Amino acid sequence: MQTLFIPGELDVQQPSLEIKKAYFAKHRQSNYSASLRLEGFKISPQEGDPHLPTRKAALEAIRHVKV
């Protein structure tokens, strides 16, 4: 099998750090759900994709618990 050599520089943009973080977060959750299914746990689609609260909502919830 031959590889194709193209002279000159290719203009390939590297993904930003935010794009990388989003990609890995998505796949981390997917892998966790898959591992639970392999272990025999029954997982609904809603449990596989949790919607986490915003930082502000989480801080408000903690403040109400501490009082």
C-alpha positions as a printed NumPy array, in Angstrom:
array([[  0.   ,   0.   ,   0.   ],
       [  1.456,   3.349,  -1.027],
       [  0.959,   6.604,   0.744],
       [  0.26 ,   9.736,  -1.21 ],
       [  2.723,  12.549,  -0.694],
       [  1.494,  16.053,  -1.364],
       [  4.267,  18.637,  -1.515],
       [  3.773,  21.875,   0.371],
       [  2.06 ,  22.565,   3.635],
       [ -1.494,  21.521,   4.272],
       [ -3.731,  24.042,   5.984],
       [ -5.322,  21.855,   8.634],
       [ -6.776,  23.616,  11.642],
       [ -6.366,  21.99 ,  15.019],
       [ -9.543,  21.722,  17.104],
       [ -9.778,  24.174,  19.975],
       [ -9.536,  23.108,  23.587],
       [-13.268,  23.694,  24.106],
       [-14.126,  21.408,  21.179],
       [-11.843,  18.721,  22.599],
       [-13.412,  19.012,  26.063],
       [-16.925,  18.741,  24.644],
       [-15.965,  15.702,  22.553],
       [-14.446,  13.835,  25.493],
       [-17.285,  14.732,  27.861],
       [-19.808,  13.352,  25.376],
       [-17.892,  10.134,  24.861],
       [-17.11 ,   9.709,  28.554],
       [-20.845,   9.654,  29.327],
       [-21.51 ,   7.306,  26.417],
       [-18.783,   4.922,  27.573],
       [-20.068,   4.972,  31.154],
       [-23.597,   4.12 ,  29.997],
       [-22.263,   1.329,  27.803],
       [-20.229,  -0.147,  30.652],
       [-23.297,  -0.171,  32.904],
       [-25.295,  -1.974,  30.203],
       [-22.496,  -4.54 ,  29.841],
       [-22.619,  -5.18 ,  33.589],
       [-26.322,  -5.937,  33.332],
       [-27.888,  -2.711,  34.578],
       [-31.045,  -1.535,  32.872],
       [-30.557,   2.062,  31.767],
       [-33.226,   4.259,  30.269],
       [-32.252,   6.898,  27.68 ],
       [-33.031,   9.636,  30.216],
       [-30.498,   8.196,  32.669],
       [-27.861,   7.899,  29.992],
       [-27.951,  11.632,  29.244],
       [-28.137,  13.57 ,  32.505],
       [-28.936,  17.255,  32.364],
       [-26.766,  18.861,  34.968],
       [-27.821,  22.134,  36.593],
       [-26.013,  25.331,  35.829],
       [-23.367,  26.521,  38.244],
       [-25.702,  29.228,  39.539],
       [-28.535,  26.747,  40.188],
       [-26.176,  24.34 ,  41.956],
       [-24.847,  27.112,  44.223],
       [-28.401,  28.2  ,  45.081],
       [-29.34 ,  24.619,  45.98 ],
       [-26.3  ,  24.295,  48.259],
       [-27.083,  27.597,  49.966],
       [-30.62 ,  26.429,  50.741],
       [-29.336,  23.152,  52.199],
       [-26.73 ,  24.86 ,  54.42 ],
       [-29.255,  27.27 ,  55.976]])
